[in-house]
Amino acid sequence: MKERRKGELIYREKVIEPPFIIRKFGVSEEEYDRLTDEDTKADLFDGTLVIHSPASIRHETVFMFMAFLMHGYVEQRQLGKVLGSRATMHLAHCRKFEPDILFVRKERLELLTEKELEGAADMVVEILSGWTRDYDLREKREVYHEAGIGEIWFVDPEEQVITADRRRREEKGYITTTATSGRVKSEAMQSFFVQAEWLWREILPDPFLCLQEILSLRES
C-alpha cells in the first residue's frame, strides 16, 4: 500500500497527485455530509460529488488576504458575517457548495445553522486556479445565478482579472463587469472595495494598511 501524502488521493494503489478535480456520481446529501470534513473541499451538484485538490500557495495567499479584508470590514461596520471555504451553502436539494468566501447580511443571519447556510449568501468570492477555472466560471456560476446570489466575484490571480456578477434589481439576470486595475466595489457589502493591483503583486501588501484605507474612504 502506497503511503499517502497530504493532498494526494490513492485509487487502486495508484497515487493521484494534485492538482485534480474528481467526481463521484449518485451521492445523496447524507453521503455528502458523511464523506466530507474540514480537510476536504467538495461540492454536491445534483447528486455529483465534486472533490477539489488542495489549494496552491498562491490561491491560499490571495484567499487569506481577501478574507481578512472582508471580515475586518464587515465586523467594523456590523454588516453581518463573513465565512471561509469550509462554510457550506445549501442552495437546493442535492446542491451544496463551498465558495472560498461568503457574506451574509445581518438581516439574514437566521439562515445560518451550526452546520451550514440554508439558502444563498448575499455575496460569494471564488479564487480561481488553472484547474478550477472552467468549473467555477461555467457550472458553479450557473448554479449561483439560479440560486439568486446577489453578488459573485471571481478573482483570477493568474489572468489578473476580477469578474463580478451583480444581480439586476428590477429585471432578471445579472450585469457582469471585469477589472484588471483600479477599485472594484461591492454593492452587497456597502462600499467595500479592493484595489485590483493589490492582488496581482508577487508579495501582497500589508492587509492591515489596506483595510485602513478601505475604512477611511468610507468615513471620509
Secondary structure, DSSP 8 states (H G I E B T S, - for coil): -----TT-EEETTEEE-SS-EEEE-S--HHHHHHH--TT--EEEETTEEEEE----HHHHHHHHHHHHHHHHHHHHHT-EEEE-TT--EEEETTEEE--SEEEEEGGGGGGB-SS-BSS--SEEEEE--TTTHHIIIIIIHHHHHHHT-SEEEEEETTTTEEEEEEE-SSSSSEEEEEESSSEEE-TTTTT-EEEHHHHHSSS---HHHHHHHHHHHHH-
